[in-house]
Amino acid sequence: MSVANILLMSLAEVFGDFKYKDFARVGGTGNLVAGSAGYIAVIYFLIKSLKQGNILYVNGMWDGASALIESVAAYLILGEKLNTPNQYIGLLFIIMGLFIVKSGGISR
């Protein structure tokens, strides 16, 4: 399983979430369709990843990468902020967790 699949799955999820947020705020069938397409892409990359890795590994890497990428994108693009320094420390733990899980190699 490549890290590229995890990255693409995470980016597809971020895209879908951003479009669903647009749909929730302003409506528009295009936002709903684009958000749904993002999640269809998530399923595609999830299946590709599961062909080579086990659920525990794939899900851990995906959850961590997705949380990190989406948090950074929401901060930079949408201007969203967290409420406390502890929440930012939590994001640092996510980064450390990704490195620790990845260091063990791909579990099959």
C-alpha positions in Angstrom: 0.0 0.0 0.0 1.4 3.3 -0.9 1.3 6.4 1.3 -0.1 8.1 -1.9 -3.3 6.2 -1.6 -3.7 7.4 2.0 -2.9 10.9 1.0 -5.4 10.8 -2.0 -8.1 9.3 0.2 -7.5 12.1 2.8 -7.6 14.8 0.2 -10.8 13.4 -1.3 -12.4 13.5 2.1 -11.3 17.1 2.7 -12.7 18.1 -0.7 -16.0 16.3 0.1 -16.2 17.9 3.6 -15.5 21.4 2.2 -18.2 21.0 -0.4 -20.7 19.6 2.1 -20.0 22.7 4.3 -20.7 24.9 1.3 -23.9 23.0 0.7 -24.9 23.4 4.4 -24.3 27.2 4.3 -25.5 28.2 0.8 -27.2 25.2 -0.7 -26.7 24.3 -4.3 -27.0 20.9 -5.9 -23.5 21.3 -7.3 -22.0 21.4 -3.8 -24.0 18.4 -2.8 -22.9 16.4 -5.9 -19.3 17.5 -5.5 -19.3 16.5 -1.9 -20.7 13.1 -2.7 -18.1 12.7 -5.5 -15.4 13.4 -2.9 -16.7 10.6 -0.7 -17.0 8.2 -3.7 -13.3 8.8 -4.3 -12.7 8.1 -0.6 -14.3 4.6 -1.0 -12.2 4.0 -4.2 -8.9 4.8 -2.5 -10.0 2.9 0.7 -10.6 -0.3 -1.3 -7.2 0.2 -3.1 -5.5 0.6 0.3 -7.2 -2.4 1.9 -5.9 -4.7 -0.9 -2.4 -4.2 0.5 -2.9 -3.4 4.2 -5.1 -4.4 7.1 -8.0 -2.3 8.4 -6.2 -1.3 11.6 -3.2 0.1 9.8 -5.1 1.7 6.9 -7.7 3.3 9.2 -5.1 4.6 11.6 -3.1 6.2 8.8 -6.2 7.6 7.1 -7.7 9.0 10.3 -4.5 10.7 11.2 -3.7 12.1 7.8 -7.2 13.2 7.2 -7.4 15.0 10.6 -4.1 16.7 10.0 -4.7 17.8 6.4 -8.3 18.9 7.1 -7.3 20.9 10.2 -4.5 22.7 8.3 -6.8 23.4 5.3 -9.6 24.7 7.6 -7.1 27.0 9.3 -5.5 28.3 6.2 -8.4 28.4 3.7 -11.4 28.9 5.9 -9.7 30.9 8.7 -11.1 28.5 11.3 -9.4 28.4 14.7 -9.3 26.1 17.7 -10.2 27.4 21.1 -7.3 26.4 23.3 -3.5 25.7 23.1 -4.2 22.1 24.2 -6.2 21.5 21.0 -3.1 22.5 19.0 -1.0 20.1 21.1 -3.5 17.4 20.2 -2.8 18.0 16.5 0.9 17.6 17.3 0.1 14.2 18.9 -1.7 13.2 15.7 1.5 14.0 13.7 3.6 12.0 16.1 1.2 9.1 15.9 1.4 9.0 12.1 5.1 8.8 12.3 5.0 6.0 14.9 2.4 4.0 13.0 4.3 4.4 9.7 7.6 3.4 11.3 6.3 -0.1 11.9 5.8 -0.8 8.2 2.6 -1.9 6.5 0.6 -4.5 8.5 -1.1 -7.1 6.3 
